[in-house]
Each structure stands twice: as structure tokens, then as C-alpha cells.
Amino acid sequence: MKRIIVGITGTSEVSLALTLLEFLKKQKNIETHLVITEQADKILKHETGKDIEDVRKLADHVYDQKDFFSPIASGSFKTDGMIIIPCSMKTLAGVANGFSDNLLLRAADVMLKERRKLVLVTRETPLNYIHIKNMETVTKAGGIILPPVMSLYSKPKTIEDMEKHIVGKILDIMDIENNLYRRWGSE
């Protein structure tokens, strides 16, 4: 059984998190642990029209961002990694600087200190120097920066196709089998 932590922060493209959670929910061998920030809840409603309860139902375990007594706050709780999707620049800065003032940031800090996979699906454009330096810091610490960059080689026909491509790339990094997108050379 794989244990994956999913963090959702307050930035655009929260639908990527829904696509990821919907896929993981269908997998019998994956247990999900979810943390959603307050701002993410607001953006979720604005961009998708969904309620936070709809998202919570997609996870096996859901934690309040203030709950530092949850299992995911400790390195002794074994997980296979964490995905922050989407990842705001504020969250990136918190991860890069070890500023663990909420559970989502603490869980990310645990991933880095325990040398577990941490994928940040960063959302901002254009990037400024501070964003780039924070990405460099997280990368040097062992994290993986995966901006949701659209790809046309898979010949997407819908926004959903593009989202599945990004989520498929994330799942590949987490060593989770998927066929969400057409791989290069698969024609």
C-alpha cells in the first residue's frame, strides 16, 4: 500500500488537484492524506463551482491545516511522498525557507528531511527572481518542481486532456502506473 500526501494551496488551476485525487481514489493500493488551505477552498469554489466537501470525499484521510498532531506532521509516519498541487508562490517560499507554520508546510518539510519525494506543481507566470531562487532552493533540498506546462505532442483535444497529461507526469515521478496521457513514441 502506497501512502501519498496531497496538499492543495490557494492558487489557480485547482482542477489539477481534482484530476489527481479522482485518479488516486480509483486505485486500490493507494491511501491518500489531504490538506487543503483556506485560500484553496475559496479558489475551488470560484474555478470549479465545487464545495470543499466534494474534494474531501476523494481522500482517505483529511487534516485541518492547523493540526500539528496529525500523523503526516511526523517523519516516523511512513509515506511514499507528497504532491502540492497547485503550489502557490507563498507555499513555495515557505517550503524553501523551512517556514512550517501550517500542517501543509510541515508535511513538506518532513518530506525533505526524510528524503522522500516532494513534488511542487508551482503556479505563477511570469516568474520573478525570488520565485526562481526559491525553486532552486527546493530543488537543491531534494524537491521536484513540476510547473503545469502544457504539452502539444500528445495532441490534446480538451483542457481535460492537458490536465491528465500534467497529472500523468506527476504520477510517473511518484512511480504510480497510469495511462492518462499519450507518451512520446506511442503512436
Secondary structure, 3 states (H helix, E strand, C coil): CEEEEEEECCCCCCHHHHHHHHHHHCCCCEEEEEEECHHHHHHHHHHHCCCHHHHHCCCCEEECCCCCCCHHHCCCCCCCEEEEEEECHHHHHHHHCCCCCCHHHHHHHHHHHCCCCEEEEECCCCCCHHHHHHHHHHHHCCCEECCCCCCCCCCCCCHHHHHHHHHHHHHHHCCCCCCCCCCCCCC
